[in-house]
Amino acid sequence: MRLPSPPQVITMLGKRLTLRQRVIATATVFSRRFYVKNLYCETDPFMVIAACCYVAAKAQVSPVHIKNVISE
């Protein structure tokens, strides 16, 4: 079984948190920029994805509580 890619996971997380499409796109850009300089095997991708969604929601003025992001 193949794991979904980070953009797919970000989209699923964004839908579960009812984030706007702009926030999901920003989180995808943040994750891609992060993984340009860092390796997948050196980081926990789910923590990176959660952090990207949280920061993207803050950047797009669409606040979401960090506990909600982590629990999903």
N, C-alpha and C positions, 0 to 999 in steps of 0.2 A: 504494500500500500504506500502510495506516494503522498508526502505531506504537501499541503497547499503552499504556494509562494507567499512571501510577505505582503505583496499588494492584495492578494486574495483574502488573506487573514485580516488585513486592515479594513477591507470592504465589509467583511462579515461583522467585524467588531463595530464598525461605524453604523451598520444597519441595526445591530442590537442596541446600540446606545442612542439611536435616532439622531445621528449627526447629519448635518447637511453635506451635500456632495462636495462642496468647496473645502470643507474641513477634511473629508476623506482624501481628496486629492492632495491637499497640503501635507497630510500625514504620510502619504505615499512618497512625496518628494523628499520629505525629511528622512524617511527610512532609506531611500536610495542614496541620498547624500551621505548618510552615516556609513553605509556599507561600501561606499567607494574607498574609504580610508580604513575600514575595519573588516576583519574576517568573520564569516558566519560561525566558524568553530570556536572563536574566542569569546563570543557573547551569547547570552540567552536571547534568541530572536523574539520570544514572546514578551520579554521585558522591554526590549527595544521597541517593539510594535506598540505596546501600551504607553510607553513614554512618548512616542511620536504622536499618537492620537491625543494624548493629554496636552502636549505642547501645541499641536495644531489647533485644538479647540480654543486654547488660550489666545493664540495668535489671530484667530478669526473671530474673536469676541463671541464665542459660542460656548459658554462655560459648562463644564461637566466635572462632577466631583471625582477626585482621584480614586476613592473607594469603589465607585461604580465601574470605573475603567478596569481596575485590578480584578474585581469580582467577576466581570464578564470574561 
